[in-house]
Amino acid sequence: MANQLFQKARETVAIAKQASNGNSSTDVNQAIDIAKNALSSAYANSTVAEQEQLRVLQDELDQIQSR
């Protein structure tokens, strides 16, 4: 069974990336906040390998936020 929180974190970061590129009607700041919450929840309930991937997603989110 796949980690649902991990999958949700990946999805929300992708939505934030789309919003930052203007490819979504979603508010960028709201999308970032949702992704941050999803990453936090996923990190606490993931394997070491998943945590490493979540750190990469967090870096992507940080890049979006610094634009």
Buried (B, 14 or more C-beta within 10 A) or exposed (E): EEEEBBEBBBEBBBBBBBBBEEEBEBEBEEBBEBBBEBBEBBBEEBEEEBBEBBEEBBEBBEEBBEE
